[in-house]
Amino acid sequence: MSFRFSLAGVLRYRESIEQREYFVLEKIQQEVNRVDQRIREVEADYSTATQNRAAELAKGVRAAELQATYEYQRTLEQHFEALRVRLQELKTKWSQQLATYQLARRNRETLDKLREKQFDLYTREQAKREQAVIDDLFLSRRGRSQ
């Protein structure tokens, strides 16, 4: 008789839930990384625009060109702020998803440990049965030889 875990279906279900929650967590992490990268790009663009504006001021430019540069920087600042807010939202969402994933993992681990305990009990019982058969064989041979 082979080992059969009565809650195998539930264990598979919990494993699939854990995997699904992990994938959601990974997707959020990728989005956090993407937004973080975009923030760095906007910061670099802003820094470049500031340097360009200073250079233009030093050599003397028309007010309209200076105004355009100023508007561009202001747009970058607004975009930066929106990205920063989005990053904060994503980090909050990531923390919540991490808690959900950890719960799913604990639920799966609980069933996994139960399965391991039942398997250990099964193997001990099997070993006892095998030993009993060996003992019976030994006693029957011993009884015949006497």
Backbone bond lengths (Angstrom), bond angles and torsions (degrees), N, CA, C in turn:
res aa  C-N    CA-C-N  psi(-1)  N-CA   C-N-CA  omega(-1)  CA-C   N-CA-C  phi
1 M - - - 1.444 - - 1.532 108.17 -
2 S 1.309 116.57 124.46 1.457 120.51 -178.40 1.532 110.11 -88.57
3 F 1.332 113.89 162.24 1.460 120.24 -178.68 1.517 109.99 -70.32
4 R 1.331 115.19 135.11 1.462 121.19 176.91 1.517 107.81 -134.80
5 F 1.323 115.84 120.24 1.464 122.06 178.78 1.520 107.51 -90.94
6 S 1.324 115.56 117.72 1.468 119.80 -173.88 1.530 113.18 -65.97
7 L 1.315 117.42 -22.53 1.471 120.85 -179.23 1.537 111.83 -104.28
8 A 1.327 116.69 26.27 1.472 120.79 -178.08 1.525 111.14 -60.25
9 G 1.307 117.49 -39.92 1.468 120.86 179.26 1.512 111.73 -63.97
10 V 1.320 115.94 -41.94 1.471 120.41 178.70 1.529 109.74 -65.65
11 L 1.337 116.32 -40.02 1.468 120.55 178.52 1.528 110.45 -62.10
12 R 1.310 117.66 -45.45 1.473 120.78 177.57 1.523 110.74 -61.07
13 Y 1.330 116.54 -40.62 1.461 120.85 178.41 1.526 110.49 -62.20
14 R 1.323 116.75 -44.97 1.466 120.34 -179.96 1.526 111.18 -67.36
15 E 1.326 117.41 -34.55 1.460 120.19 175.42 1.524 110.58 -63.57
16 S 1.328 116.64 -40.67 1.468 119.81 179.86 1.531 110.60 -67.81
17 I 1.325 116.97 -37.54 1.472 120.03 176.74 1.527 109.75 -63.90
18 E 1.322 116.29 -44.99 1.470 120.04 179.31 1.528 110.15 -60.07
19 Q 1.307 116.88 -44.48 1.463 120.76 -179.75 1.535 110.88 -63.92
20 R 1.318 116.75 -42.69 1.469 120.77 178.84 1.531 110.76 -61.27
21 E 1.331 116.70 -44.80 1.464 120.54 179.83 1.532 110.97 -65.71
22 Y 1.316 116.28 -34.68 1.467 120.35 177.20 1.533 110.39 -65.35
23 F 1.324 116.66 -43.01 1.465 120.32 178.97 1.528 111.04 -63.28
24 V 1.328 117.29 -39.62 1.469 120.62 177.11 1.528 109.40 -63.33
25 L 1.335 116.47 -42.84 1.462 120.99 178.42 1.527 110.48 -60.73
26 E 1.319 116.83 -44.35 1.465 121.15 178.68 1.526 111.51 -63.10
27 K 1.321 116.99 -40.31 1.465 120.63 179.32 1.526 110.62 -62.71
28 I 1.328 116.28 -43.15 1.465 120.15 178.01 1.525 109.99 -63.76
29 Q 1.335 116.88 -41.14 1.468 120.54 179.62 1.528 110.41 -62.68
30 Q 1.310 117.07 -39.74 1.464 120.10 177.36 1.530 111.01 -63.07
31 E 1.314 116.21 -39.86 1.466 120.39 177.97 1.526 110.56 -66.16
32 V 1.328 117.51 -40.28 1.472 121.41 176.11 1.528 109.05 -59.13
33 N 1.320 116.54 -46.30 1.465 120.38 -179.81 1.525 111.35 -62.67
34 R 1.335 116.45 -40.76 1.460 120.69 -179.46 1.531 110.38 -64.49
35 V 1.322 117.25 -45.59 1.467 121.10 -179.85 1.528 110.22 -66.24
36 D 1.319 116.91 -40.06 1.461 121.05 178.04 1.531 110.42 -61.66
37 Q 1.316 116.27 -42.47 1.467 120.46 177.76 1.525 110.56 -63.53
38 R 1.331 116.26 -41.60 1.469 120.59 179.61 1.536 110.56 -64.48
39 I 1.327 117.31 -36.88 1.472 121.03 176.80 1.532 109.90 -61.43
40 R 1.319 116.69 -44.39 1.466 120.08 178.57 1.527 111.15 -62.07
41 E 1.326 116.38 -38.27 1.469 120.08 178.59 1.528 110.89 -65.48
42 V 1.328 116.61 -43.48 1.468 120.30 179.33 1.523 110.31 -64.60
43 E 1.327 116.86 -40.29 1.468 119.85 177.02 1.525 110.89 -60.96
44 A 1.329 116.78 -42.05 1.466 120.73 178.62 1.532 110.19 -65.01
45 D 1.329 116.80 -42.43 1.472 120.26 177.67 1.529 110.86 -61.76
46 Y 1.321 116.07 -41.33 1.463 120.67 179.92 1.532 110.60 -63.71
47 S 1.323 115.21 -43.57 1.461 119.94 179.44 1.529 110.26 -62.60
48 T 1.307 117.30 -43.52 1.465 121.89 178.19 1.529 110.42 -62.57
49 A 1.330 116.69 -43.36 1.461 120.52 179.61 1.528 111.11 -63.79
50 T 1.320 116.88 -37.76 1.467 120.60 177.99 1.529 110.50 -64.45
51 Q 1.309 115.93 -43.50 1.465 119.91 178.69 1.531 110.89 -64.47
52 N 1.322 116.20 -42.11 1.468 120.20 179.04 1.535 110.99 -63.37
53 R 1.330 116.26 -41.39 1.467 120.04 179.34 1.531 110.65 -63.72
54 A 1.318 116.48 -41.25 1.475 119.93 178.49 1.526 110.23 -63.93
55 A 1.319 116.64 -40.53 1.462 120.11 179.07 1.525 110.84 -65.97
56 E 1.328 116.42 -40.32 1.461 120.56 178.89 1.525 111.14 -65.22
57 L 1.317 116.02 -39.83 1.465 119.83 178.15 1.529 111.03 -63.57
58 A 1.324 115.28 -38.75 1.465 119.88 -178.18 1.523 111.39 -66.68
59 K 1.325 117.40 -36.60 1.463 118.39 -178.10 1.523 112.11 -93.43
60 G 1.305 117.31 -9.99 1.459 121.37 176.97 1.517 111.78 85.46
61 V 1.297 116.50 113.65 1.467 122.09 179.12 1.518 108.61 -131.46
62 R 1.306 114.27 168.62 1.459 119.07 178.30 1.533 109.51 -71.44
63 A 1.284 115.07 154.90 1.466 121.27 -178.38 1.518 111.61 -63.68
64 A 1.313 118.59 -34.06 1.466 121.97 -179.52 1.524 110.61 -64.23
65 E 1.336 116.29 -41.06 1.473 120.09 178.10 1.521 110.46 -67.72
66 L 1.298 116.42 -39.78 1.459 120.91 178.23 1.528 110.25 -64.93
67 Q 1.319 116.28 -40.08 1.465 121.46 177.92 1.526 110.36 -63.43
68 A 1.316 117.89 -40.64 1.475 122.14 178.79 1.524 110.39 -62.96
69 T 1.307 115.55 -42.31 1.467 120.12 178.17 1.529 110.35 -63.54
70 Y 1.327 115.81 -42.27 1.465 120.60 178.80 1.530 110.21 -62.62
71 E 1.318 118.41 -43.36 1.471 122.68 178.94 1.527 110.82 -62.71
72 Y 1.330 115.31 -40.45 1.463 119.56 178.37 1.527 110.48 -61.87
73 Q 1.326 116.47 -43.54 1.466 119.96 178.98 1.527 110.90 -64.48
74 R 1.316 116.15 -40.66 1.466 119.35 178.87 1.523 111.02 -63.70
75 T 1.321 116.68 -39.19 1.467 120.95 176.45 1.528 110.45 -62.97
76 L 1.321 116.32 -42.04 1.468 120.35 176.96 1.533 110.95 -61.82
77 E 1.327 116.85 -40.88 1.465 120.67 178.59 1.528 110.78 -62.19
78 Q 1.321 116.88 -43.13 1.465 121.02 179.40 1.529 110.62 -65.31
79 H 1.319 115.12 -41.82 1.474 119.39 178.43 1.528 110.58 -64.42
80 F 1.335 115.67 -40.97 1.464 120.67 177.85 1.523 110.42 -60.04
81 E 1.314 116.67 -45.68 1.471 120.89 -179.01 1.522 110.88 -63.69
82 A 1.332 116.72 -41.91 1.466 120.15 178.24 1.529 110.74 -63.28
83 L 1.317 116.23 -40.60 1.467 119.98 178.03 1.527 111.23 -66.09
84 R 1.317 116.13 -38.70 1.472 119.81 179.27 1.529 110.72 -63.73
85 V 1.329 116.63 -42.22 1.465 121.27 177.56 1.528 109.46 -63.41
86 R 1.335 116.20 -44.49 1.474 120.63 179.21 1.529 110.75 -61.39
87 L 1.322 116.48 -40.83 1.465 120.51 178.60 1.518 110.75 -62.34
88 Q 1.310 117.25 -42.34 1.467 120.64 178.77 1.529 110.48 -63.40
89 E 1.324 116.78 -42.49 1.473 120.52 177.40 1.524 110.91 -60.96
90 L 1.324 115.67 -43.10 1.464 119.95 -179.76 1.529 111.41 -65.85
91 K 1.314 117.00 -38.02 1.469 119.52 178.57 1.530 110.69 -65.60
92 T 1.320 116.37 -38.27 1.469 120.26 176.30 1.534 109.65 -64.59
93 K 1.312 115.25 -45.81 1.470 120.49 178.88 1.528 110.39 -61.60
94 W 1.336 116.65 -39.85 1.458 121.18 178.91 1.528 110.62 -63.02
95 S 1.325 116.90 -43.23 1.474 120.65 179.02 1.523 111.12 -61.91
96 Q 1.328 116.27 -42.18 1.462 119.79 177.90 1.524 111.00 -64.89
97 Q 1.322 116.25 -41.72 1.463 120.15 -179.71 1.522 110.70 -67.89
98 L 1.321 117.09 -34.96 1.462 120.30 176.90 1.523 110.28 -61.26
99 A 1.326 116.68 -42.65 1.467 120.36 178.12 1.526 110.50 -63.45
100 T 1.329 117.00 -40.47 1.471 120.97 178.17 1.518 110.33 -63.79
101 Y 1.326 116.54 -44.18 1.465 120.99 179.11 1.531 111.12 -63.09
102 Q 1.328 116.78 -43.36 1.462 120.10 -179.40 1.528 111.02 -63.03
103 L 1.316 117.31 -37.72 1.461 121.04 176.80 1.530 110.29 -64.62
104 A 1.307 116.66 -45.31 1.465 120.69 178.52 1.530 110.47 -61.79
105 R 1.315 116.32 -39.02 1.465 120.07 179.27 1.529 110.88 -66.42
106 R 1.345 116.46 -43.53 1.474 119.48 178.69 1.521 110.65 -61.91
107 N 1.323 116.72 -41.25 1.470 120.16 178.62 1.520 110.94 -61.23
108 R 1.321 116.26 -43.21 1.468 119.73 179.01 1.522 110.80 -67.60
109 E 1.323 117.51 -41.99 1.463 120.97 -179.56 1.523 111.36 -63.45
110 T 1.324 117.30 -35.61 1.467 121.00 178.14 1.523 110.14 -60.15
111 L 1.314 116.39 -48.21 1.471 119.71 178.67 1.517 111.27 -67.55
112 D 1.311 117.25 -36.21 1.459 120.96 178.96 1.534 110.50 -62.71
113 K 1.330 116.48 -42.44 1.462 120.43 178.35 1.527 110.95 -65.69
114 L 1.326 116.18 -39.13 1.467 120.17 176.86 1.521 110.35 -61.60
115 R 1.331 116.48 -42.71 1.464 120.72 178.22 1.528 110.47 -62.50
116 E 1.327 116.72 -43.05 1.465 120.37 178.88 1.533 111.16 -61.80
117 K 1.328 117.09 -42.96 1.469 120.61 179.02 1.520 110.93 -63.09
118 Q 1.327 116.29 -43.44 1.465 119.67 178.64 1.524 110.96 -65.42
119 F 1.320 117.21 -37.25 1.454 119.95 178.13 1.523 110.97 -67.06
120 D 1.338 117.02 -41.08 1.466 120.58 176.76 1.531 110.35 -61.03
121 L 1.325 116.77 -44.40 1.459 121.00 177.67 1.524 110.50 -61.20
122 Y 1.318 116.31 -42.93 1.465 121.67 178.76 1.530 110.67 -60.77
123 T 1.343 117.55 -45.76 1.467 119.50 -178.84 1.530 111.67 -66.87
124 R 1.337 117.64 -35.68 1.471 119.76 176.45 1.525 110.64 -65.36
125 E 1.343 116.30 -43.02 1.468 120.29 178.20 1.528 110.95 -63.02
126 Q 1.322 115.92 -41.00 1.463 119.96 177.77 1.523 110.60 -61.77
127 A 1.322 116.02 -43.16 1.462 120.59 179.50 1.528 110.42 -62.85
128 K 1.337 117.05 -39.87 1.474 120.79 177.77 1.523 110.56 -63.53
129 R 1.330 116.31 -44.23 1.481 119.73 179.29 1.519 111.06 -63.07
130 E 1.312 116.56 -43.24 1.460 119.84 178.72 1.519 110.81 -62.69
131 Q 1.327 116.32 -41.33 1.463 120.12 179.22 1.531 110.22 -64.98
132 A 1.332 116.05 -38.99 1.466 119.45 178.62 1.522 110.48 -63.26
133 V 1.324 118.02 -40.75 1.474 121.55 178.32 1.522 109.65 -64.27
134 I 1.336 116.27 -43.61 1.467 120.09 179.02 1.523 110.27 -63.01
135 D 1.333 117.52 -42.77 1.466 121.27 178.28 1.527 110.96 -62.10
136 D 1.335 116.78 -43.54 1.471 120.15 178.13 1.519 111.18 -61.28
137 L 1.319 116.54 -43.25 1.476 119.62 178.17 1.520 110.71 -62.21
138 F 1.306 116.56 -43.93 1.463 120.24 179.96 1.530 110.57 -61.95
139 L 1.333 116.76 -45.55 1.457 120.53 -178.75 1.525 111.76 -66.33
140 S 1.337 116.09 -37.91 1.467 118.01 179.03 1.524 110.99 -68.28
141 R 1.316 120.13 -37.52 1.468 123.51 176.80 1.523 110.44 -67.40
142 R 1.316 114.93 -40.08 1.456 120.70 -178.78 1.540 110.06 -67.00
143 G 1.338 113.95 -39.40 1.455 118.73 179.67 1.515 111.59 -66.84
144 R 1.318 118.31 -36.58 1.469 122.29 179.24 1.512 111.26 -71.66
145 S 1.296 118.23 -33.86 1.466 120.81 -176.34 1.524 111.96 -77.79
146 Q 1.296 118.93 -16.21 1.470 119.97 -178.71 1.463 112.71 -92.85
